């Protein structure tokens, strides 16, 4: 399973070499020239996502500006509406018309598992399954992971799947032997490293009341360099996560 690591501008150089895929958040492209230039120069596969869980998704015209700013040639994740299949399908259709079906990774959404899985009849190619599908922010991480695993188990084996966000390392064990679960994006091992915490400390993982990316940005040092303790904790967390990715 390929790994895409989210992190703020200040530590891009320190963190991104440990990932496989570039995960680019479109609203930040238009706000941060240094962030944009880093990804424009990258030669890896880029995924341009239209939200970070806090910032409002860009309108499609501004999204196209972000797409062009990083050099184009990126896979696209359109905006999705939590628990709302119809709005998510409308956005998917709009982005397919603009960028082509092959460039768009669709997101499962719905007010029930059955409703979310019905999106598969409309989607083409790879699908993304959110970490919190069927849950709210009060649910513990282990429960969000179990619910997502149940959804993934009902997706045909010939459909490539991206895991949109991370819950627990234990969840990843459910995907052993599922070759169609091809990638995951997360900033969680980085966030925990900045907090000098361990990704295997499951007692901490009681829910996600605050989105990961903005929280990481608050914790990043102004001097653009992590101290040895935070850097070691971050890299250790990434290494531990990789043990479960297969």
N, C-alpha and C positions, 0 to 999 in steps of 0.2 A: 504494500500500500504506500503510495506516494504521500509525502508530508509537505504541506504549505504552512509556513510560520508567519503569523501576524506580529508586527512590532512597530513601534513609533520610529520616526525619523532618526532620533538621536542614537539609536543602537542598530540601525540597519546593517552597517558594516560588520558588526560583531555577531549578529544572529543569523542573517540570511544565508551564509555559507553552509549552515547546518540543515537547511531545507532542500526540497527537490523542486518545488514549484513556487513561482512568485504570486503572492496573494495581495492584490492591489485594491485599495478601497477608494472608489471613485470620488466621493466628496472631498477627500484629502488631496487628491491630485490637483484640484483647482484652487486649493488653499496653500499648498506647501511646495515651493519650487524645488527644494532639495529632495523631498520625497519623490516628486515627479521625475527628476533627473536620474535618480538612482535606478528607478525601474525602466526608464527610457533606455538606459545604457545596458540593461540586463539582456542576456542572450537566452535565458531560460523560458520555458512555457509560462505565460502570464495569464492569470485569471483576474478579470476586472469585475469586482463586486460593487453593487450600487448602494450598499449601506453598511454601517458598522454596528447597527443595533440602537444607535442614538441619533446620529445625524439624519436629517430628512433625505430620502433618496433624491438624486438629481432628476430633473426633467430630462426627457430624451435628448433634447438639443444640447444641454450642458453635459450629458453623459457622452455624447459624441465628441465633444471638446476634450473630455478626459481621455477617451479612447485614442484620439489623435495625438494627445500630448505625450502618451507613453509609447508612441510609435506604431499604434495599431497592432495587428497580428496578435490579438489576445482573445481568449475564450471569455464569454460574457455571462454573468449571472444577473438577470433582470430583478427589479424589486419584487418582493412578494409580500402579501398581506397575511399576518398571522391569523390562522383559523378561517381564512376567507378564500375558498377555492376560486370563485368566479373572478374576483379582482386580480388574483394571481394569474389566472389564465388569460385575462385581457392583456396584462403587462407582457406575458410571454409571447402572445401573438404579435404585439406591437414591436417587440425587439427582434423577433424572427423576420418580420417584414423589412426592418431596417438593416439588420446585420447578416441575415441568412440563418436557416435552421441549424446548419452544422456548427455555427459559432456560439450557439446559445445553450447553456445548461439550465434545464428547467428545475423549478423548486416545487416539491410536494407541499401542498397546504390544504386544509379543510377543517371543518368543525367536528369531524370524527375520522377514525382511521379509514373507514370505508369511503368516505367523501374524499379524503386526501388521495387514496389509492386510485380513485376514479380518474384522477388527472392523467394517469398513464395512457388512457385512451386518446388523449389530445397531444401528448408530448412525443417528441422524436429524439432519439439518441440518449445521451447521458442525463441522469436525474440527480438532483441534490436533495438530501433528506436532512432537515434542520434538527439540531440537537434537542430542541424543546417541542417537537411536534407532539401535540396532544397533551402538553403540560403548560403550567404557568410558572412564574419565577419562584413560587413558594415550594415547588416540588423539589425533593432532594435529588442530587445528581444521579444517584443509582437508579431512581425511579424513571427519570427522563431517559437514561440510557436503555433501560429495559423496554420502555415504550417504543423508542426508536428501533431497537433491535426487532421488535415484533413487526413493525412496518417493513423493515428491510427484508425480513423473512418471507414477505408476501410479494416481493418484487421479482419478476421473472429473472432467471439466472443469466439470460442473454442481454440484460439491460445494465450498462455500466452505472455505478452508483458512486456519488461523492458524498461524504459525511460532512455536513455543514455545521462545523463546530464540534467541540469535545465535551464529554461528560465525565467518564472515568476510564481508567485502563481496563477495568473488569469488563466494561461493555465491549471492548475490542475483541475479547476472547470469543464472543458470539459470532464473529465474522471469519474465524479460522476456517479455511477451506472454501470460502466464498470468493472466488477469483474475480467476480464482477464488482466487488467493493474495492475501488481502485485508488481512492485518495481521501484525504481529510485535511481540513484547515483548522488551525487553532493558534491562539496566543497564550493559552493557559499555562504551558510550561514556562514561558517567558515571564508572565505575570507572577507566578509563584517564585521564580528565581529572583525577581526584583523585590519580593517580600521575604526572601531568604527562607522559603518554605519548600517542602518536598511533595512531589506529585503523587507519591504513594501514601501520603498522610490523609487517608480517607475521612478522618474525623472533621477536616476543614471543609469538606465538599458537601455542604448542606443545601446548596442552591446557588443561583446566579442572579441576585437582585440588581447587580450593576454590570453593564456591558464591559467586556474584557479590554477592548482597545482603548477607550478613553481612560480607564483606570490605569493601564500601563503608561499612558502618556503623562499622567499626573506623577507617577513614581520615577520617571526617567530623570537622570541627572542632567543639569544644565551644561556640564562640561563635556557631554557626549562620550563619557567613558564610565563603564561600570567598575566598581571596586572589585577586588579579587573574590570576595565572598559572594557577591551577587552574580558575578560572571560564572563562577564555579557552580553555583546552585542552578543557574539557567541551563548550562550545558549538561549538567547531570540530569536534570528533568527531561531534556530533549532526548538524551541517550536512553533513559528509562522508558520513555514513551515509544521509542523505536523498537524496543524489545517486543512490544505487543502489536506492532504493525504488520509483522510477517514479511 
